[in-house]
């Protein structure tokens, strides 16, 4: 069968806009010879709709869109994701797919396996399917699955489910399996999906067509990378990564291809650029402002923003203090020139002096410490927010995952912003991305990459005066934050006990800071914020 993949970028809640997006893709694919067209999971509402489903008119209006699409169907059939009501006991809604064919009643199927872990919370809203049945489409029995329905225990955090929708569909005679998906990006995800889907195809000797969403929705990024495998498990089609695409695929094809997956920094850059672009577009922002310190974090954030929004829509601001080095100022200016972005300079030295003078009597007899250090990023935040208010820019915060993890950042200072672009990128990966950016020409100044990192909030300050080497810190954070290992288990792997305990304590103590951080784009297996829920007031030490 010729299957059309509508790898589209829906906007959560834009029901009419998503309808037109679906219809345009359907018409292109039908015109290219598709017999059956697939959309991603919940394409009509966008994924995840979260508590929008509880709004009184949201689900009825999405159901009206299903009817509207049905009325416009031509020769090709369409399988579209939407939210249905649950008329029986249990949760109020169903994560659903509708089969739309001209001249035939709408047929529906429901998602069986509802993920409620990591970033997913579907059990809050949806009732799972009791049973599934294949559809007869143009003489073929088609098994329709929705995202998690096709995932197996080997690729889940642990065995979670007692039913196997795909097995049931095959046992009922399904000859082709299709999957409507909204699978968020994380490093390694495209390879993982192919391994799993190819294995399923080989087990059941059925071709599988997997149509994934693409685009950014708040903190989640969907990478596309839709695929088709034949009954032998060979990859026969891969759609574009990180952009909309449509393709007609013949499920009988034996023309095997290799999966294309970019190198880690290339994937990170593409994901973050898409995340920024869609966050701005879907929230109706047009321009960004960010501080340029001359360091590598603000540098790659600026490069990503310029790529996502266009250089004309990005303003970089130098805000030197008494401790800013000439080298850092020069590096920040060079970066702005290389990118072609607007560059402003708003020194904070005088404001810093005035603020210290105002507090001088209150602080009398007390030595300067992190109090005075933190005044500086808070003054910078005031300047950036003033530009935001006056010109309508969205402030981008530039902190990386390593710093956010251990609280090496200032609340209401450098943490201030509307979007934390690299908050899920460890510092060691930040350097990888910077070197990748410079693969053809120098954009990030070489000295920015090579110099020891420093917050420059006091004389001769270096990050490593306070933090373990980032190469060590990031390994410990990977184990503690992403893999949930206890401090004792990490120490048993050969890491220094004092260092591990310091990292553990800093991560736990700074939960309150992260609770107040700007939303950050998720690119690793476990990001702070979405997908990681830790109490602030707690005393557990492992």
C-alpha positions in Angstrom: 0.0 0.0 0.0 1.1 3.5 -0.7 1.2 5.4 2.7 1.4 9.2 2.9 3.3 10.6 5.9 2.1 14.1 6.9 5.0 15.0 9.3 3.5 18.3 10.3 4.2 20.9 13.1 0.9 21.5 14.9 0.4 24.2 17.4 -1.2 23.2 20.7 -4.8 24.6 20.8 -4.8 26.0 17.3 -7.6 23.8 16.2 -8.5 25.6 13.0 -4.9 26.2 12.0 -4.0 22.6 12.6 -7.0 21.5 10.5 -5.7 23.5 7.5 -2.1 22.2 8.1 -3.5 18.6 8.0 -5.6 19.3 5.0 -2.8 20.9 2.9 -0.5 18.0 3.7 -3.3 15.5 2.9 -4.0 17.2 -0.5 -0.3 17.1 -1.4 0.1 13.5 -0.5 -3.2 12.4 -2.1 -2.0 14.2 -5.3 1.2 12.2 -5.1 -0.6 8.9 -5.1 -1.1 8.1 -1.4 -3.9 5.6 -0.7 -3.8 6.3 3.0 -2.4 9.4 4.8 -1.1 9.5 8.4 -0.8 12.4 10.7 1.0 12.5 14.1 -0.6 11.8 17.4 -3.3 14.3 18.5 -2.6 16.3 15.3 -5.8 18.3 15.6 -5.2 19.5 19.2 -1.4 19.5 19.2 0.6 17.4 21.7 0.4 17.6 24.7 -2.8 19.6 25.1 -2.6 19.2 28.9 -5.4 20.8 30.9 -6.8 22.5 27.8 -8.9 19.3 27.5 -10.9 20.4 30.6 -12.0 23.7 29.0 -15.7 23.3 28.2 -15.5 23.9 24.4 -12.1 22.5 23.6 -13.0 18.8 23.1 -16.3 19.6 21.3 -14.5 22.0 18.9 -11.8 19.4 18.2 -14.6 16.9 17.4 -16.1 19.4 15.0 -12.7 19.5 13.2 -12.8 15.8 12.7 -16.2 16.2 11.0 -14.9 19.1 8.9 -11.9 17.0 7.7 -14.2 14.1 6.9 -16.3 16.3 4.7 -13.2 17.3 2.7 -11.8 13.8 2.2 -11.1 12.7 -1.4 -10.1 9.3 -2.8 -7.3 8.7 -0.3 -8.2 7.8 3.3 -6.9 9.8 6.3 -6.0 8.6 9.8 -5.9 11.7 12.1 -5.2 12.0 15.8 -7.7 13.8 18.0 -9.2 13.8 21.5 -12.5 11.9 21.9 -14.9 11.8 24.9 -15.1 8.7 27.0 -18.8 8.0 27.4 -18.2 5.2 30.0 -16.6 5.0 33.4 -13.1 6.2 34.1 -11.1 9.2 32.8 -13.1 11.7 30.8 -11.3 11.5 27.5 -9.6 9.2 25.0 -6.4 9.7 23.0 -7.9 8.7 19.7 -7.3 8.2 15.9 -10.1 8.6 13.4 -10.2 6.8 10.0 -11.8 9.1 7.5 -13.0 7.8 4.1 -15.2 9.4 1.6 -18.8 8.1 1.7 -18.1 6.0 4.8 -18.8 6.5 8.5 -16.0 7.8 10.7 -14.3 4.9 12.4 -12.3 5.4 15.6 -9.6 3.6 17.6 -8.1 4.5 21.0 -4.7 4.4 22.5 -4.1 1.4 24.8 -0.9 2.2 26.5 -0.9 5.6 28.3 2.6 6.8 29.4 2.7 8.4 32.8 6.4 8.9 33.5 9.1 11.3 32.5 7.4 14.1 30.6 4.2 12.2 30.0 1.0 12.5 32.1 -1.6 10.8 29.9 -3.3 8.9 32.7 -4.4 12.2 34.1 -6.7 12.7 31.1 -7.3 9.6 29.1 -9.0 6.2 29.5 -7.1 3.4 27.8 -8.7 1.2 25.1 -10.3 -2.0 26.2 -9.6 -3.7 22.9 -8.3 -2.8 19.4 -9.4 -4.0 16.0 -7.8 -3.5 12.6 -9.6 -1.4 9.9 -10.3 -2.6 6.4 -8.9 0.1 4.1 -9.0 -0.4 0.3 -8.9 -4.1 0.6 -6.1 -4.2 3.2 -6.4 -4.8 7.0 -4.6 -1.9 8.7 -3.6 -1.9 12.4 -3.7 1.6 13.8 -1.5 2.2 16.9 -0.8 5.5 18.7 2.7 6.3 19.9 3.3 4.2 23.1 1.2 1.3 21.7 4.1 0.2 19.6 6.8 0.4 22.4 8.1 -2.7 24.0 9.3 -3.5 27.5 13.0 -3.4 26.3 12.7 0.2 25.4 10.6 1.4 28.4 11.9 2.5 31.8 10.6 -0.8 33.2 7.7 -3.3 32.2 4.7 -1.1 32.5 1.8 -2.7 30.6 -0.1 -6.0 30.6 -1.4 -5.8 27.0 0.3 -5.8 23.6 -1.8 -3.8 21.1 0.3 -4.7 18.1 0.2 -8.4 18.8 -3.6 -8.2 19.1 -3.9 -6.4 15.8 -1.7 -8.9 14.0 -3.6 -11.8 15.5 -6.8 -10.3 14.1 -5.3 -10.2 10.6 -3.6 -6.8 10.3 -1.2 -6.8 7.4 0.2 -3.3 7.8 0.8 -1.5 11.1 0.7 2.3 11.2 1.7 4.4 14.2 0.6 8.0 14.9 3.3 9.4 17.2 4.4 12.5 19.2 7.7 11.3 20.5 9.9 14.0 21.9 13.5 14.4 21.0 16.4 13.4 23.2 19.9 12.5 22.2 19.8 8.9 20.8 16.1 8.8 20.2 16.1 8.3 16.4 18.3 5.2 16.6 16.4 3.8 19.5 13.1 4.2 17.7 14.4 2.4 14.6 15.9 -0.5 16.6 12.6 -1.0 18.3 10.3 -0.7 15.2 12.6 -2.8 13.1 12.6 -5.5 15.8 8.8 -5.4 15.9 8.5 -5.7 12.1 10.8 -8.8 12.1 8.9 -10.4 15.0 5.5 -10.0 13.3 6.6 -10.0 9.7 4.6 -6.8 9.0 5.6 -3.5 7.5 5.4 -0.6 10.0 4.8 3.1 9.2 5.7 5.5 12.0 4.6 9.1 11.6 6.1 11.4 14.2 5.3 15.1 15.0 7.9 17.8 14.5 8.2 21.2 16.2 8.6 22.8 19.6 5.8 22.8 22.2 6.9 24.7 25.3 9.9 22.7 26.7 9.4 19.7 24.4 11.0 19.4 21.0 9.7 16.9 18.4 12.3 15.9 15.9 10.2 14.3 13.1 12.4 11.6 11.8 9.4 9.6 10.7 10.3 6.2 9.4 8.9 3.2 7.5 10.3 -0.3 7.7 9.3 -3.3 5.5 8.2 -6.7 6.8 11.9 -7.8 7.0 12.6 -4.9 9.4 14.6 -3.0 6.7 14.4 0.8 6.8 12.8 1.9 3.5 12.1 5.6 4.3 13.2 8.3 6.7 11.6 11.8 6.7 13.5 15.0 7.5 14.8 15.8 11.0 13.6 19.0 12.7 11.4 20.2 9.9 8.1 19.5 8.3 8.1 16.9 5.5 5.7 14.7 3.6 6.4 11.5 1.7 4.6 8.7 0.0 6.1 5.3 0.8 5.3 1.9 -0.7 5.2 -0.6 2.1 6.2 -3.4 -0.4 9.5 -1.7 -1.1 12.7 -3.7 -0.7 15.0 -0.7 -1.3 16.9 -0.6 2.0 18.4 2.7 3.2 20.6 3.7 6.1 19.4 5.9 9.0 20.8 9.4 8.8 21.6 10.8 12.2 23.8 13.8 12.6 26.6 14.1 15.1 25.7 15.0 18.7 26.4 18.8 18.4 24.6 19.0 15.1 21.5 17.4 16.5 21.6 19.6 19.6 22.0 22.7 17.6 19.1 21.8 15.2 16.9 20.8 18.1 17.5 24.0 20.1 17.1 26.2 17.1 13.7 24.6 16.3 12.7 24.9 20.0 13.6 28.6 20.0 11.9 29.3 16.7 8.7 27.6 17.6 8.6 29.0 21.2 8.7 32.5 19.7 6.3 31.8 16.8 3.7 30.0 18.9 3.9 32.6 21.7 3.8 35.5 19.3 7.2 36.9 20.1 9.4 38.2 17.2 12.7 39.3 18.8 15.1 38.3 21.5 17.5 40.0 23.8 20.3 38.4 25.8 23.3 39.3 27.7 26.7 38.8 26.1 29.4 38.1 28.6 32.2 37.0 26.3 31.7 33.4 27.6 30.8 30.3 25.7 27.3 29.9 27.1 26.0 33.3 26.0 27.9 32.8 22.7 26.2 29.6 21.6 22.8 30.9 22.9 23.3 33.9 20.6 24.2 31.8 17.7 21.2 29.5 18.2 18.9 32.6 18.5 20.3 34.2 15.3 19.8 30.9 13.4 16.3 30.5 14.8 15.0 34.0 14.5 17.3 35.8 12.0 20.2 38.1 13.0 18.0 41.2 12.7 15.7 39.9 15.5 18.4 39.4 18.1 20.0 42.0 20.3 23.1 41.2 22.4 23.9 43.4 25.4 27.3 43.9 26.9 27.0 44.9 30.6 30.5 45.2 31.9 31.2 45.5 35.6 34.4 46.5 37.4 35.5 42.8 37.1 34.8 42.3 33.4 38.0 41.7 31.5 38.9 43.5 28.3 39.2 40.1 26.7 35.6 39.2 27.5 34.3 42.5 26.2 36.3 42.2 23.0 35.1 38.6 22.6 31.4 39.6 23.0 31.8 42.4 20.5 33.5 40.0 18.0 30.7 37.5 18.4 28.0 40.1 17.7 29.9 41.3 14.6 30.4 37.7 13.4 26.7 37.0 13.7 25.5 40.4 12.4 23.3 41.0 15.5 22.6 44.3 17.1 25.1 45.0 20.0 24.4 47.4 22.9 26.7 48.3 25.8 25.1 49.2 29.1 27.8 49.3 31.8 26.6 48.4 35.3 29.6 49.8 37.2 28.0 53.0 38.3 24.7 51.3 39.3 26.7 48.7 41.2 28.6 51.5 43.1 25.3 53.3 43.9 23.7 50.1 45.2 26.6 49.3 47.4 26.6 52.8 48.7 22.9 52.6 49.6 23.6 49.4 51.6 26.9 50.5 53.1 25.5 51.5 56.5 23.4 48.4 56.8 26.3 46.2 55.8 28.8 48.0 58.0 31.5 45.8 59.4 30.6 42.8 57.2 33.0 41.6 54.5 32.1 41.5 50.8 30.9 38.1 49.7 28.5 36.5 47.3 26.0 39.2 48.2 28.0 41.8 46.2 28.7 39.2 43.5 25.0 38.5 43.0 24.1 42.2 42.8 25.8 42.3 39.4 23.8 39.7 37.6 20.6 41.2 39.2 21.5 44.6 37.8 22.1 43.0 34.4 18.7 41.3 34.6 17.0 44.7 35.3 18.7 46.1 32.2 17.6 43.2 30.0 14.0 43.3 31.4 13.9 47.0 30.7 14.8 46.4 27.1 12.2 43.6 27.0 9.4 45.8 28.3 10.3 48.8 26.1 10.8 46.9 22.8 8.8 43.7 23.2 11.9 41.4 23.1 11.8 38.1 25.0 14.8 37.7 27.3 16.8 34.5 26.7 18.7 33.2 29.8 22.0 31.6 29.0 22.8 29.2 31.9 23.8 25.6 31.1 22.7 22.4 32.8 25.8 21.9 34.9 25.5 25.4 36.5 21.8 25.0 37.0 22.3 21.7 38.6 24.6 22.9 41.4 23.1 26.4 41.7 26.0 28.2 40.2 23.7 30.9 39.0 21.9 33.9 40.5 18.1 33.8 41.2 16.5 36.9 39.7 19.8 37.6 38.0 21.3 35.5 35.2 18.4 33.0 35.7 15.9 35.7 34.7 14.3 35.3 31.3 11.4 33.9 29.2 13.2 30.9 27.8 16.3 29.0 29.1 17.8 27.9 25.8 20.7 25.6 26.9 19.5 24.7 30.4 19.5 21.0 29.5 23.0 21.1 27.8 25.9 20.1 30.1 28.9 22.4 30.0 31.1 19.8 28.2 28.5 19.6 25.5 28.3 23.4 25.3 32.0 23.3 24.2 31.2 20.6 21.7 28.5 22.7 20.1 30.8 25.8 20.0 33.4 23.8 18.1 30.8 22.5 15.7 29.5 26.0 15.1 33.1 27.0 14.1 33.5 24.0 11.7 33.7 26.1 8.6 34.6 29.6 9.9 35.1 31.2 13.2 31.9 32.5 14.6 32.4 31.9 18.3 35.8 33.6 19.1 38.5 31.1 19.6 39.5 32.8 22.9 36.0 32.3 24.1 36.3 28.6 23.8 39.9 28.3 25.0 40.0 30.6 28.1 39.1 29.2 31.5 35.4 29.9 32.2 34.6 32.6 34.7 31.6 34.5 36.0 33.8 37.6 36.5 32.0 38.7 39.6 35.1 39.3 41.6 38.8 39.7 40.9 40.6 36.7 39.2 37.5 34.5 39.6 37.4 31.1 37.8 34.6 28.6 37.7 37.0 25.9 38.9 37.7 27.8 42.1 34.2 26.7 43.2 33.2 23.8 41.0 34.9 20.5 40.2 36.3 20.2 36.7 33.4 20.1 34.3 34.6 16.8 32.8 34.1 15.3 36.3 31.0 17.3 37.3 29.1 16.4 34.2 29.8 12.7 34.6 28.5 12.8 38.2 25.4 14.8 37.2 24.7 12.3 34.5 24.6 9.5 37.0 22.9 11.4 39.8 20.3 13.4 37.8 19.6 11.4 34.7 20.3 7.8 35.9 19.0 8.3 39.5 22.0 6.7 41.1 22.6 7.3 44.8 25.8 9.0 46.0 27.1 5.7 47.4 26.6 4.0 44.0 28.4 6.8 42.2 31.3 6.7 44.7 31.5 2.9 44.2 32.2 3.7 40.5 35.4 5.3 41.5 34.5 9.0 41.9 36.0 11.0 44.8 33.6 10.8 47.8 34.1 14.4 48.8 33.3 15.6 45.3 30.3 13.4 44.9 28.8 14.5 48.2 29.4 18.1 47.4 27.6 17.7 44.0 24.7 15.8 45.7 24.2 18.4 48.3 24.3 21.3 45.8 21.8 19.6 43.5 19.4 18.9 46.3 19.8 22.3 48.0 19.1 24.3 44.7 15.8 22.7 43.9 14.1 25.9 45.0 16.1 27.9 42.5 15.2 25.6 39.6 11.5 25.8 40.6 11.7 29.5 39.7 13.8 29.2 36.5 12.6 30.0 33.0 11.2 27.1 31.0 14.1 25.2 29.4 14.3 23.2 26.2 14.6 19.4 26.8 17.3 17.5 24.8 18.7 14.9 27.2 17.0 11.9 28.8 16.1 13.8 31.9 15.8 17.6 32.1 15.3 19.8 35.1 11.7 21.1 35.3 9.5 19.0 33.0 10.0 15.3 33.7 11.8 15.7 37.0 9.7 16.3 40.0 11.5 16.7 43.3 10.3 18.2 46.6 12.0 21.4 47.7 11.4 20.8 51.5 13.0 17.4 52.0 15.8 15.8 54.1 16.5 12.5 52.3 20.2 11.8 51.8 21.2 8.6 50.1 
